[in-house]
Amino acid sequence: MGKGHQSGYDGPPPAPQPLPIAVVDNHTHLDIARDGHRAPDVDAALSQAVSVGVDRAVQIGCDLPGARFTVEQIDRHPQLLGGVAIHPNEAAVLANAGALQDAWAQIEQLAAHPRIRVIGETGLDYFRTGPEGVQAQQDSFRWHIDLAKRAGKALQIHDRDAHEDVMAVLDDEGAPESTVMHCFSGDIHLARRCVARGYYLSFSGTVTFKNAQALRNALAIVPLDRLLVETDAPFLTPAPYRGAVNASYLIPLTVRAMADVLTVDVPTLCAALSANSERVYGSWSD
């Protein structure tokens, strides 16, 4: 889930030039409203995305209401697969209320749905939650890793200001076969460590930001077969529309920026992103 409001552009951005080969929005939140706006109309959002070559998406529910919403929507929309989890910040709140284990049990039940292909987003967030919540976050992260392995699902990781602890927990627990660093935010050294472990790195609109050269340097060393792209909508809208509400139809802006960094043509990158998504999550038609 996103890293807070970014000021700048106001208003709905225009649709970008369509992609030549359809890709997947690897991580979106169709249940979340931002900055006084309503949550998106799901049918309209998916249709707008298809019109620019984003024909599939992974809807992520990172609290119990969001997880239930996700299961409802993946039953209605063949363009969607789903992920469910307790977000690390939510884990700390629930643990403080004595409700975390009950939440885990509900997530495990929802995760049994055949179109739930992801356990996540889970991980660690030391930006919004202070030291008092670290233990609960780490306990919850370990539980989700175990669930992903038991259920045979991909794992999507939220990592904010916690790179070393995220890597340490994954090394200690043993990562699932398909592990995705959602909204990768590390430097070139962390990228190399993730690639060496076989993780997938998913890049969002942040890679287009002017102050994100370190992130672009990290992207440049990632092999094509380890790359994914996402919005984290409604957050992290790519330039030049930073500050607007993000949506899947804006993915082409991020894809073209990624292609520039990687010095590959856009069709080649699109084909790799689509193939990687199917490898991680399986077929949307199953």
BADRENNU-47041 format. One record per residue (C-alpha): residue in one letter; z, x, y; residue number from 0. Coordinates in steps of 0.1 Angstrom, whole numbers, padded with zeros to 4 digits. Example, Ala and Ser with C-alpha at 12.3 -4.5 7.8 and 13.67 -1.06 7.14 Angstrom:
# residues 2
{resn = A	z = 0078	x = 0123	y = -0045	resi = 0}
{resn = S	z = 0071	x = 0137	y = -0011	resi = 1}
***
This chain:
# residues 286
{resn = M	z = 0000	x = 0000	y = 0000	resi = 0}
{resn = G	z = -0008	x = 0012	y = 0035	resi = 1}
{resn = K	z = 0009	x = 0036	y = 0057	resi = 2}
{resn = G	z = 0015	x = 0014	y = 0087	resi = 3}
{resn = H	z = -0004	x = 0002	y = 0117	resi = 4}
{resn = Q	z = -0029	x = 0025	y = 0133	resi = 5}
{resn = S	z = -0038	x = 0017	y = 0169	resi = 6}
{resn = G	z = -0073	x = 0019	y = 0182	resi = 7}
{resn = Y	z = -0100	x = -0006	y = 0175	resi = 8}
{resn = D	z = -0095	x = -0043	y = 0179	resi = 9}
{resn = G	z = -0116	x = -0071	y = 0164	resi = 10}
{resn = P	z = -0136	x = -0075	y = 0131	resi = 11}
{resn = P	z = -0160	x = -0046	y = 0126	resi = 12}
{resn = P	z = -0196	x = -0053	y = 0120	resi = 13}
{resn = A	z = -0210	x = -0049	y = 0084	resi = 14}
{resn = P	z = -0223	x = -0014	y = 0078	resi = 15}
{resn = Q	z = -0256	x = -0005	y = 0062	resi = 16}
{resn = P	z = -0254	x = -0015	y = 0025	resi = 17}
{resn = L	z = -0250	x = 0011	y = -0002	resi = 18}
{resn = P	z = -0280	x = 0018	y = -0025	resi = 19}
{resn = I	z = -0259	x = 0015	y = -0056	resi = 20}
{resn = A	z = -0229	x = -0008	y = -0060	resi = 21}
{resn = V	z = -0194	x = 0007	y = -0061	resi = 22}
{resn = V	z = -0159	x = -0005	y = -0067	resi = 23}
{resn = D	z = -0131	x = -0009	y = -0042	resi = 24}
{resn = N	z = -0105	x = 0008	y = -0063	resi = 25}
{resn = H	z = -0074	x = -0005	y = -0045	resi = 26}
{resn = T	z = -0071	x = -0036	y = -0022	resi = 27}
{resn = H	z = -0044	x = -0061	y = -0013	resi = 28}
{resn = L	z = -0060	x = -0095	y = -0008	resi = 29}
{resn = D	z = -0026	x = -0111	y = -0006	resi = 30}
{resn = I	z = -0014	x = -0092	y = 0024	resi = 31}
{resn = A	z = -0017	x = -0103	y = 0060	resi = 32}
{resn = R	z = -0016	x = -0077	y = 0088	resi = 33}
{resn = D	z = -0006	x = -0076	y = 0124	resi = 34}
{resn = G	z = -0005	x = -0114	y = 0129	resi = 35}
{resn = H	z = -0037	x = -0121	y = 0111	resi = 36}
{resn = R	z = -0039	x = -0143	y = 0081	resi = 37}
{resn = A	z = -0045	x = -0129	y = 0046	resi = 38}
{resn = P	z = -0082	x = -0130	y = 0039	resi = 39}
{resn = D	z = -0100	x = -0158	y = 0023	resi = 40}
{resn = V	z = -0107	x = -0143	y = -0011	resi = 41}
{resn = D	z = -0141	x = -0159	y = -0017	resi = 42}
{resn = A	z = -0153	x = -0149	y = 0017	resi = 43}
{resn = A	z = -0140	x = -0114	y = 0014	resi = 44}
{resn = L	z = -0156	x = -0108	y = -0020	resi = 45}
{resn = S	z = -0189	x = -0123	y = -0008	resi = 46}
{resn = Q	z = -0190	x = -0101	y = 0023	resi = 47}
{resn = A	z = -0183	x = -0070	y = 0001	resi = 48}
{resn = V	z = -0211	x = -0078	y = -0023	resi = 49}
{resn = S	z = -0235	x = -0081	y = 0006	resi = 50}
{resn = V	z = -0230	x = -0043	y = 0014	resi = 51}
{resn = G	z = -0229	x = -0030	y = -0022	resi = 52}
{resn = V	z = -0192	x = -0033	y = -0031	resi = 53}
{resn = D	z = -0195	x = -0057	y = -0060	resi = 54}
{resn = R	z = -0162	x = -0052	y = -0078	resi = 55}
{resn = A	z = -0126	x = -0045	y = -0067	resi = 56}
{resn = V	z = -0092	x = -0038	y = -0081	resi = 57}
{resn = Q	z = -0066	x = -0062	y = -0066	resi = 58}
{resn = I	z = -0032	x = -0047	y = -0064	resi = 59}
{resn = G	z = 0000	x = -0067	y = -0064	resi = 60}
{resn = C	z = 0030	x = -0045	y = -0056	resi = 61}
{resn = D	z = 0058	x = -0070	y = -0055	resi = 62}
{resn = L	z = 0065	x = -0100	y = -0076	resi = 63}
{resn = P	z = 0047	x = -0126	y = -0054	resi = 64}
{resn = G	z = 0018	x = -0102	y = -0051	resi = 65}
{resn = A	z = 0017	x = -0096	y = -0088	resi = 66}
{resn = R	z = 0016	x = -0133	y = -0095	resi = 67}
{resn = F	z = -0011	x = -0138	y = -0069	resi = 68}
{resn = T	z = -0031	x = -0110	y = -0086	resi = 69}
{resn = V	z = -0030	x = -0127	y = -0120	resi = 70}
{resn = E	z = -0041	x = -0160	y = -0104	resi = 71}
{resn = Q	z = -0071	x = -0143	y = -0086	resi = 72}
{resn = I	z = -0084	x = -0123	y = -0115	resi = 73}
{resn = D	z = -0086	x = -0155	y = -0135	resi = 74}
{resn = R	z = -0107	x = -0171	y = -0108	resi = 75}
{resn = H	z = -0129	x = -0142	y = -0097	resi = 76}
{resn = P	z = -0150	x = -0121	y = -0122	resi = 77}
{resn = Q	z = -0154	x = -0094	y = -0095	resi = 78}
{resn = L	z = -0117	x = -0086	y = -0097	resi = 79}
{resn = L	z = -0095	x = -0067	y = -0121	resi = 80}
{resn = G	z = -0059	x = -0063	y = -0113	resi = 81}
{resn = G	z = -0029	x = -0041	y = -0110	resi = 82}
{resn = V	z = 0008	x = -0050	y = -0109	resi = 83}
{resn = A	z = 0039	x = -0031	y = -0102	resi = 84}
{resn = I	z = 0070	x = -0028	y = -0080	resi = 85}
{resn = H	z = 0062	x = -0007	y = -0050	resi = 86}
{resn = P	z = 0086	x = 0023	y = -0046	resi = 87}
{resn = N	z = 0100	x = 0009	y = -0013	resi = 88}
{resn = E	z = 0105	x = -0025	y = -0030	resi = 89}
{resn = A	z = 0122	x = -0008	y = -0059	resi = 90}
{resn = A	z = 0149	x = 0006	y = -0037	resi = 91}
{resn = V	z = 0156	x = -0028	y = -0021	resi = 92}
{resn = L	z = 0157	x = -0045	y = -0055	resi = 93}
{resn = A	z = 0180	x = -0019	y = -0070	resi = 94}
{resn = N	z = 0204	x = -0023	y = -0041	resi = 95}
{resn = A	z = 0205	x = -0061	y = -0049	resi = 96}
{resn = G	z = 0210	x = -0055	y = -0086	resi = 97}
{resn = A	z = 0176	x = -0072	y = -0093	resi = 98}
{resn = L	z = 0154	x = -0043	y = -0103	resi = 99}
{resn = Q	z = 0156	x = -0046	y = -0141	resi = 100}
{resn = D	z = 0147	x = -0083	y = -0139	resi = 101}
{resn = A	z = 0117	x = -0075	y = -0117	resi = 102}
{resn = W	z = 0106	x = -0049	y = -0142	resi = 103}
{resn = A	z = 0107	x = -0075	y = -0170	resi = 104}
{resn = Q	z = 0086	x = -0099	y = -0150	resi = 105}
{resn = I	z = 0061	x = -0071	y = -0142	resi = 106}
{resn = E	z = 0058	x = -0063	y = -0179	resi = 107}
{resn = Q	z = 0050	x = -0099	y = -0188	resi = 108}
{resn = L	z = 0023	x = -0101	y = -0161	resi = 109}
{resn = A	z = 0009	x = -0068	y = -0172	resi = 110}
{resn = A	z = 0000	x = -0083	y = -0206	resi = 111}
{resn = H	z = -0029	x = -0102	y = -0190	resi = 112}
{resn = P	z = -0061	x = -0087	y = -0204	resi = 113}
{resn = R	z = -0077	x = -0083	y = -0169	resi = 114}
{resn = I	z = -0046	x = -0065	y = -0156	resi = 115}
{resn = R	z = -0059	x = -0030	y = -0161	resi = 116}
{resn = V	z = -0035	x = -0011	y = -0138	resi = 117}
{resn = I	z = 0002	x = -0004	y = -0136	resi = 118}
{resn = G	z = 0006	x = 0003	y = -0100	resi = 119}
{resn = E	z = 0010	x = 0011	y = -0073	resi = 120}
{resn = T	z = 0041	x = 0029	y = -0083	resi = 121}
{resn = G	z = 0054	x = 0063	y = -0073	resi = 122}
{resn = L	z = 0076	x = 0077	y = -0045	resi = 123}
{resn = D	z = 0078	x = 0071	y = -0008	resi = 124}
{resn = Y	z = 0102	x = 0092	y = 0012	resi = 125}
{resn = F	z = 0088	x = 0081	y = 0045	resi = 126}
{resn = R	z = 0101	x = 0045	y = 0046	resi = 127}
{resn = T	z = 0130	x = 0049	y = 0022	resi = 128}
{resn = G	z = 0158	x = 0073	y = 0029	resi = 129}
{resn = P	z = 0177	x = 0096	y = 0005	resi = 130}
{resn = E	z = 0199	x = 0067	y = -0006	resi = 131}
{resn = G	z = 0168	x = 0051	y = -0023	resi = 132}
{resn = V	z = 0154	x = 0082	y = -0040	resi = 133}
{resn = Q	z = 0171	x = 0077	y = -0074	resi = 134}
{resn = A	z = 0160	x = 0040	y = -0076	resi = 135}
{resn = Q	z = 0124	x = 0050	y = -0067	resi = 136}
{resn = Q	z = 0124	x = 0078	y = -0093	resi = 137}
{resn = D	z = 0139	x = 0055	y = -0120	resi = 138}
{resn = S	z = 0113	x = 0029	y = -0112	resi = 139}
{resn = F	z = 0085	x = 0054	y = -0112	resi = 140}
{resn = R	z = 0095	x = 0066	y = -0147	resi = 141}
{resn = W	z = 0097	x = 0031	y = -0160	resi = 142}
{resn = H	z = 0062	x = 0023	y = -0148	resi = 143}
{resn = I	z = 0048	x = 0054	y = -0163	resi = 144}
{resn = D	z = 0063	x = 0044	y = -0196	resi = 145}
{resn = L	z = 0049	x = 0009	y = -0193	resi = 146}
{resn = A	z = 0014	x = 0022	y = -0185	resi = 147}
{resn = K	z = 0015	x = 0043	y = -0217	resi = 148}
{resn = R	z = 0029	x = 0016	y = -0239	resi = 149}
{resn = A	z = 0004	x = -0010	y = -0226	resi = 150}
{resn = G	z = -0026	x = 0014	y = -0226	resi = 151}
{resn = K	z = -0033	x = 0008	y = -0189	resi = 152}
{resn = A	z = -0043	x = 0031	y = -0160	resi = 153}
{resn = L	z = -0016	x = 0042	y = -0136	resi = 154}
{resn = Q	z = -0020	x = 0041	y = -0099	resi = 155}
{resn = I	z = 0003	x = 0063	y = -0079	resi = 156}
{resn = H	z = 0017	x = 0058	y = -0044	resi = 157}
{resn = D	z = 0027	x = 0092	y = -0029	resi = 158}
{resn = R	z = 0040	x = 0094	y = 0006	resi = 159}
{resn = D	z = 0059	x = 0125	y = 0017	resi = 160}
{resn = A	z = 0068	x = 0132	y = -0019	resi = 161}
{resn = H	z = 0041	x = 0154	y = -0034	resi = 162}
{resn = E	z = 0064	x = 0178	y = -0053	resi = 163}
{resn = D	z = 0086	x = 0151	y = -0067	resi = 164}
{resn = V	z = 0056	x = 0130	y = -0078	resi = 165}
{resn = M	z = 0041	x = 0159	y = -0096	resi = 166}
{resn = A	z = 0074	x = 0168	y = -0112	resi = 167}
{resn = V	z = 0081	x = 0133	y = -0125	resi = 168}
{resn = L	z = 0045	x = 0131	y = -0139	resi = 169}
{resn = D	z = 0049	x = 0165	y = -0156	resi = 170}
{resn = D	z = 0083	x = 0155	y = -0170	resi = 171}
{resn = E	z = 0073	x = 0121	y = -0183	resi = 172}
{resn = G	z = 0037	x = 0130	y = -0193	resi = 173}
{resn = A	z = 0010	x = 0111	y = -0174	resi = 174}
{resn = P	z = -0010	x = 0083	y = -0189	resi = 175}
{resn = E	z = -0046	x = 0091	y = -0200	resi = 176}
{resn = S	z = -0060	x = 0076	y = -0168	resi = 177}
{resn = T	z = -0039	x = 0085	y = -0138	resi = 178}
{resn = V	z = -0051	x = 0077	y = -0103	resi = 179}
{resn = M	z = -0037	x = 0093	y = -0071	resi = 180}
{resn = H	z = -0041	x = 0062	y = -0049	resi = 181}
{resn = C	z = -0050	x = 0070	y = -0013	resi = 182}
{resn = F	z = -0048	x = 0107	y = -0019	resi = 183}
{resn = S	z = -0030	x = 0124	y = 0010	resi = 184}
{resn = G	z = -0024	x = 0159	y = -0001	resi = 185}
{resn = D	z = -0040	x = 0192	y = 0007	resi = 186}
{resn = I	z = -0065	x = 0214	y = -0012	resi = 187}
{resn = H	z = -0037	x = 0230	y = -0033	resi = 188}
{resn = L	z = -0024	x = 0196	y = -0044	resi = 189}
{resn = A	z = -0059	x = 0184	y = -0051	resi = 190}
{resn = R	z = -0065	x = 0214	y = -0074	resi = 191}
{resn = R	z = -0033	x = 0207	y = -0093	resi = 192}
{resn = C	z = -0043	x = 0171	y = -0098	resi = 193}
{resn = V	z = -0078	x = 0180	y = -0110	resi = 194}
{resn = A	z = -0063	x = 0205	y = -0134	resi = 195}
{resn = R	z = -0042	x = 0178	y = -0149	resi = 196}
{resn = G	z = -0072	x = 0154	y = -0153	resi = 197}
{resn = Y	z = -0061	x = 0129	y = -0126	resi = 198}
{resn = Y	z = -0085	x = 0109	y = -0106	resi = 199}
{resn = L	z = -0083	x = 0112	y = -0068	resi = 200}
{resn = S	z = -0090	x = 0080	y = -0048	resi = 201}
{resn = F	z = -0099	x = 0084	y = -0011	resi = 202}
{resn = S	z = -0095	x = 0058	y = 0016	resi = 203}
{resn = G	z = -0106	x = 0055	y = 0052	resi = 204}
{resn = T	z = -0082	x = 0082	y = 0062	resi = 205}
{resn = V	z = -0108	x = 0108	y = 0051	resi = 206}
{resn = T	z = -0129	x = 0097	y = 0081	resi = 207}
{resn = F	z = -0101	x = 0102	y = 0107	resi = 208}
{resn = K	z = -0106	x = 0130	y = 0132	resi = 209}
{resn = N	z = -0072	x = 0146	y = 0124	resi = 210}
{resn = A	z = -0078	x = 0147	y = 0086	resi = 211}
{resn = Q	z = -0096	x = 0180	y = 0082	resi = 212}
{resn = A	z = -0071	x = 0191	y = 0055	resi = 213}
{resn = L	z = -0078	x = 0159	y = 0036	resi = 214}
{resn = R	z = -0116	x = 0166	y = 0038	resi = 215}
{resn = N	z = -0110	x = 0201	y = 0026	resi = 216}
{resn = A	z = -0092	x = 0187	y = -0004	resi = 217}
{resn = L	z = -0120	x = 0162	y = -0011	resi = 218}
{resn = A	z = -0145	x = 0190	y = -0010	resi = 219}
{resn = I	z = -0131	x = 0207	y = -0042	resi = 220}
{resn = V	z = -0128	x = 0175	y = -0063	resi = 221}
{resn = P	z = -0155	x = 0172	y = -0091	resi = 222}
{resn = L	z = -0176	x = 0141	y = -0089	resi = 223}
{resn = D	z = -0163	x = 0128	y = -0122	resi = 224}
{resn = R	z = -0127	x = 0127	y = -0108	resi = 225}
{resn = L	z = -0135	x = 0107	y = -0076	resi = 226}
{resn = L	z = -0127	x = 0071	y = -0067	resi = 227}
{resn = V	z = -0130	x = 0052	y = -0034	resi = 228}
{resn = E	z = -0108	x = 0025	y = -0019	resi = 229}
{resn = T	z = -0098	x = 0006	y = 0012	resi = 230}
{resn = D	z = -0061	x = 0000	y = 0007	resi = 231}
{resn = A	z = -0070	x = -0031	y = 0028	resi = 232}
{resn = P	z = -0059	x = -0045	y = 0051	resi = 233}
{resn = F	z = -0047	x = -0010	y = 0061	resi = 234}
{resn = L	z = -0064	x = 0024	y = 0068	resi = 235}
{resn = T	z = -0097	x = 0012	y = 0083	resi = 236}
{resn = P	z = -0123	x = 0040	y = 0085	resi = 237}
{resn = A	z = -0136	x = 0054	y = 0117	resi = 238}
{resn = P	z = -0149	x = 0043	y = 0141	resi = 239}
{resn = Y	z = -0129	x = 0011	y = 0136	resi = 240}
{resn = R	z = -0095	x = 0025	y = 0131	resi = 241}
{resn = G	z = -0070	x = -0001	y = 0141	resi = 242}
{resn = A	z = -0090	x = -0031	y = 0129	resi = 243}
{resn = V	z = -0081	x = -0051	y = 0098	resi = 244}
{resn = N	z = -0096	x = -0033	y = 0068	resi = 245}
{resn = A	z = -0116	x = -0050	y = 0041	resi = 246}
{resn = S	z = -0138	x = -0041	y = 0011	resi = 247}
{resn = Y	z = -0171	x = -0046	y = 0031	resi = 248}
{resn = L	z = -0162	x = -0014	y = 0051	resi = 249}
{resn = I	z = -0162	x = 0009	y = 0020	resi = 250}
{resn = P	z = -0198	x = 0021	y = 0028	resi = 251}
{resn = L	z = -0184	x = 0039	y = 0059	resi = 252}
{resn = T	z = -0160	x = 0059	y = 0037	resi = 253}
{resn = V	z = -0185	x = 0065	y = 0009	resi = 254}
{resn = R	z = -0210	x = 0080	y = 0034	resi = 255}
{resn = A	z = -0183	x = 0102	y = 0050	resi = 256}
{resn = M	z = -0174	x = 0114	y = 0015	resi = 257}
{resn = A	z = -0210	x = 0122	y = 0007	resi = 258}
{resn = D	z = -0212	x = 0143	y = 0038	resi = 259}
{resn = V	z = -0181	x = 0163	y = 0029	resi = 260}
{resn = L	z = -0193	x = 0168	y = -0007	resi = 261}
{resn = T	z = -0229	x = 0176	y = 0004	resi = 262}
{resn = V	z = -0243	x = 0152	y = -0021	resi = 263}
{resn = D	z = -0267	x = 0123	y = -0015	resi = 264}
{resn = V	z = -0252	x = 0088	y = -0012	resi = 265}
{resn = P	z = -0269	x = 0074	y = -0044	resi = 266}
{resn = T	z = -0255	x = 0102	y = -0065	resi = 267}
{resn = L	z = -0220	x = 0097	y = -0052	resi = 268}
{resn = C	z = -0223	x = 0059	y = -0056	resi = 269}
{resn = A	z = -0234	x = 0063	y = -0092	resi = 270}
{resn = A	z = -0204	x = 0086	y = -0099	resi = 271}
{resn = L	z = -0179	x = 0063	y = -0082	resi = 272}
{resn = S	z = -0191	x = 0033	y = -0102	resi = 273}
{resn = A	z = -0191	x = 0052	y = -0135	resi = 274}
{resn = N	z = -0157	x = 0066	y = -0129	resi = 275}
{resn = S	z = -0143	x = 0032	y = -0121	resi = 276}
{resn = E	z = -0156	x = 0018	y = -0154	resi = 277}
{resn = R	z = -0142	x = 0048	y = -0172	resi = 278}
{resn = V	z = -0107	x = 0042	y = -0158	resi = 279}
{resn = Y	z = -0105	x = 0004	y = -0158	resi = 280}
{resn = G	z = -0131	x = -0007	y = -0184	resi = 281}
{resn = S	z = -0158	x = -0033	y = -0178	resi = 282}
{resn = W	z = -0154	x = -0061	y = -0153	resi = 283}
{resn = S	z = -0173	x = -0083	y = -0177	resi = 284}
{resn = D	z = -0149	x = -0080	y = -0206	resi = 285}
***
